[in-house]
């Protein structure tokens, strides 16, 4: 998977198409991501302990990584990943502006 935690991504399809958000967590086994403010569902929660409150909460649920594209932090455009070697290390670069991320 070419998207990492704290990357800014834009949604390509679905109910949140065009929205941008920050990746909070990656789930490599299922090729999914949890993105802040994207794919939000309401969940009904029962109180688990005495004195605790239940209710309806909103939480982000995972979205497939193939439905998002990374946004370059420097130029702000969406870009597919490109890599190059710098001092023997593999680094990600923006295809549009050439900035290293």
Secondary structure as UniProt FT lines:
FT   TURN            5..6
FT   STRAND          8..11
FT   TURN            15..18
FT   STRAND          20..27
FT   TURN            28..31
FT   STRAND          32..35
FT   TURN            36..37
FT   STRAND          40..45
FT   TURN            50..51
FT   STRAND          55..60
FT   STRAND          63..64
FT   HELIX           65..67
FT   STRAND          68..71
FT   TURN            73..75
FT   STRAND          81..86
FT   TURN            87..88
FT   STRAND          89..94
FT   TURN            95..97
//
